[in-house]
Amino acid sequence: MRYDVFTWLQGAKKLYGAILFPLLERYGLTQTEADVLLFLVNNPAHDTARDMAEHRHLAKSHVSVSVEALVQRGLIERFYQNGNRKTIHLRVTERARPIIEEGLRLQNRFGAAMVAGFSEQEILQLDALLSRIRRNIENALAAWRSETWADGETPQTTEALVARLRSGDPPKEAFPID
């Protein structure tokens, strides 16, 4: 069975960018800068640049450049927690409040557009299915990184990983049945 996931993902990304475009233009932000701000608000337990790079699958360098730009503009600030001077935490400043409020409204508009015409039951089912897909992706990436493919071979590129997953030969232990 073939799922055109890449086309769907690209379409969703394009729609999200189009919906956020007025915010980016109004405040002179890049997409990654807006992603950083909204990530911090939507994920208060994950308040480091490393968290953002890991959870949003963004390049660390892009997150770093965006964080620095946002700090320079006074939209976020760095701080240390519990005397730990190794880990730099980030928080949104009051100055960012209008950007955050508009960004959250636009994210809600994006979410509503994605599920337009769905019943509440269908939305709950979709959420459950997407959660399973997310876990499968995390498991496949963990298996890829830890070389647990059945034949002991590790794909060295994303293309090789995708080809391997499409071939129906993923690491069996990486895909537990829910």
Secondary structure, DSSP 8 states (H G I E B T S, - for coil): ----HHHHHHHHHHHHHHHHHHHHHHHT--HHHHHHHHHHHH-TT--SHHHHHHHHT--HHHHHHHHHHHHHTTSEEEEEETTEEEEEEEEE-GGGHHHHHHHHHHHHHHHHHHTTT--HHHHHHHHHHHHHHHHHHHHHHHHHHHT--TTS----SHHHHHHHHHTT---GGGS---
